[in-house]
Amino acid sequence: MRFTALGLPPHSDYSCITILLQNLTGLEIFDLTAHGGSGRWVHVPEVKGVLKVHIGDHVEVLSNGLYKSVIHKVTLNEEKTRISLASLHSLGMDDKMSVPCQLVNDENPVRYRESSFNDFLGFLVKNDISQGDRFIDTLRIKY
C-alpha cells in the first residue's frame, strides 16, 4: 500500500496559541517584513526536542492587530516520515473573541469584528483555505 504525502497550504491558526512538536523540518513561516514589506517564506530550523509556539488569530484580534498571527505552511520530506503534534489553545466553541475596549480610542479604532470558533468552522465549510482564504481576513474592519 502506498500513501500520498500531503502538506498544509499557507494558513494561520484560529486559536490564541498553538504549541507544536515535530520530528523533522518542514515548517515554513511567512516573514511579512522581508523584501520591503512584500514578504518571503522562511524555513524554520530543526531543533530537537523544542516546542514551537505560534500566535494565532485570537491574539491578533485581542491585540487589535498589534500582534499578527503566524502565517505558516508545511512541506514534507518524501524519504522520511514527518510527525507533527499540535496543541491549539483557545476559547470554547461559542465564546466570542473581540477587541478589548481598553485598546480602543480615537486614534486606534476597533480593527476586527468579534467571532467564535463555531464561526470559524462555518467559514471552513464555505471556503477553500488551499486557495489562500483566511478567516482573519473576514474579521478585519476596513475604514
N, C-alpha and C positions, 0 to 999 in steps of 0.2 A: 504494500500500500504506500502511495506517495502523497504527502501533504503539500499543499501550496502555502508558502510563507507570505503573510500579509503584514505590512507595516500599518501605521496610522497616518492619515493625512494631517496637514497642519491644523492645529486646534488649540484652544485654551480650555482649561478645566473649569466647569461651573461648580466651584467649591470655594471655601476660604483658603485652604491649603491642601496640597497633595504631597504625601510623603512617598518616595519612590526608592525601591531597591532593585538593582538589576545586576545580572551576572556578566554581561558583555556590553561593549559600546553599541551605539545605535541611536542614542538620543541626540537630537539637534534642537537648538533654540534659535529663535529669530531675534537678532540684535537690531532693534529699531534705530539705534543711534549711529550705526555704522554707515559708511558711504554717504555722508552728508545728510543723513535722515532717511535715505531710501532703504536702508536695512540690508542685512545679509544673514544667511544661515551659518551658525557656529556649532561645530561638533563639541559635545560635552565629553571631556576626557574620562576614561575609566579609572576609578579609584576604588580598589577592592574594599568591600565592607562599609562603604559610605552611604548614608541615606541622603538623597537629594530632596529638597523641599521647594515646591513651586507655589507661587502666589496665584490664586485662582480669580475668577471673575467676581466672586463675592467681595474680595478685598478691594478690587478696583472700584466697585460700587460703594463700599463702605468708606473708602478714602476719597470719594468724589473725583476719581481719576488721578489722584496724586501718585498712587502705585498702580502699575499696569499688570494685568495678568500675563503669564508667560505663554507666548505662542510657541508651540513645540511640535515636533513630528518624530516618528520613529522609523528608522531604516533597519533592515535585517541583514544578517550575515548568512549566505546560502550554505556555508560549510559548517557552521556551529549553531546549536540551538540557543536562542536568546530567551531568557526567562526574566520577566519584569513583574514585580509585585508593587501595586499602587494602592495606597490607602487615602481616600478622599475624605476630608473633614469639612462639614458644613452644617446647615440648619436642617430642621425637619421638612418633610415634603411640602407642606402648605404654609410654612413660615415665610413671611415676606421679608426680603432684604431690601433696604433702602438707604439713602444717604442720610446720615445723622444731621439734625438741624444745627448742631454746633459747628458744622463745616460749611454752612451756607450763609452768605451775606451778599450785599450789593455787588461786590467785586468778584464774588465766587458763587454763582448761581448753581442750583441743582443740575447736574450733568447726566443723571441716569434715572430712568423710571424704576419703580420697585418691581420685584419679581420673586417667584418661588421656584423650588426645584420642580414642582409639577408644571409650571410654565415652561421651564427648560425642556422637560420631557415632551411636552406638546410641540415645541419648536423642532425637536429631533424627528418627530413623526412627519412633520410637514416640509422639512428642508433637507438638503444634501450637504453634510459637512465635508464630504470629499471634494466638493466644488468650492470650498473656502467659506461657506456660510458660517458665521459665528453668532451665537445668541447675544453676546455682549453688545454687538453692533446694533441689534434691535432695541436695546435699552438706552442707548445714547440719545440725549435730547439735543437737537440741533437748533441753535439760536440764529 
